[in-house]
Amino acid sequence: MATKRQSVADTLADVTTRRPVLEPVLRVFEPLLSAGDALAGKLAESVRDAGLRLPELQWDRAQQGVSLLAGVSPAGASGPMRQAAEELLPLLTTIEAVAPHAEALRAFFLRPVEAPAEAPVASNDTRDALAEAVVAGRSIESIAGDGGVEPEVLAFVTGFVLSPVLHAMVANALPEDGEAPWDRDGAWQQGYCPVCGAFPTIAWLDKPMLDEKNAYLAGGGGKKHLHCSQCAAGWKFLRGACPSCGKEASGTMEMLRETEASRGERLDWCTKCNSYCPTVDLREREAVPNLDALALGMMHLDMVAARKKLRPLRPSFWNMY
């Protein structure tokens, strides 16, 4: 029987039942996370029509740690980004820090998309430039200045608007059955995303896998995977290694978890570089949670990590204390 997968709403409902103190924060972001999760499927066709496709994985580049979108210009992202913004901006602009910038954000993200020229030319659309800068990890200050939006606000909003586009690109590239290209034969061994190069927001240990040909045979589970919230790619990683510094010696990785029943939730942190990543052991849960929602729902552990002077692998709006 297939493992049940929880929606954003179900995942956060489970969190608030156990940690009611987090409910005010989770209630604000639940509609955004739910809408973004649904958008990935809605954008699949428009992403294909825009010519947005992941490059084929090249073994040598993967072994060198070069992510698929490194050096790739996502020309054509402006259309799907506009589609995503139409649904997400009404939710984003209800947030107190974003509301004063509502008009400028609508002008930036919702303006018409120019029809592509017949001959291949570089895109002049600043939304394409923004997508390229975010994926490449470059500054967006000049883009924000031209759009009349504070860089911090534009970065926050772009994280929600661009993510479903990248998510759709990844989903379009995955085979219906079998491993992702970057997981085959150990092609990708880095702690950052094989698609967009971002560090993971959460990790998970997988459940035992039943052998379909023999119901009495099953893998023990417990293999570690990392999850990228920016593009939703997942990839295998060594349990005893640090995704940030790469150290793998005995005693490098430690666990931080609640004393009571934690439902498999914990922080894995590195004793060498003091970085950490929220982790969930799916062997201790019946259903598979929405990973982006659960990462937010584990913010109480981020607070503990901050007091221990640990740093998150990927800074997010809920873990920068």
BELDA-V627895 format. One record per helix or strand of 2 or more residues. SS is the DSSP state (H for helix, E for strand). FROM is the first residue (numbers start at 1). TO is the last residue. If there is no record, write none. Layout:
BEGIN
SS,FROM,TO + SS,FROM,TO
END
This chain:
BEGIN
H,8,18 + H,20,42 + H,44,49 + H,59,63 + H,77,92 + H,96,99 + H,102,109 + H,126,136 + H,141,147 + H,151,173 + H,181,186 + E,202,205 + E,210,211 + E,214,218 + E,224,227 + E,234,236 + E,253,256 + E,265,270 + E,275,281 + H,282,284 + H,291,297 + H,299,307 + E,311,312
END
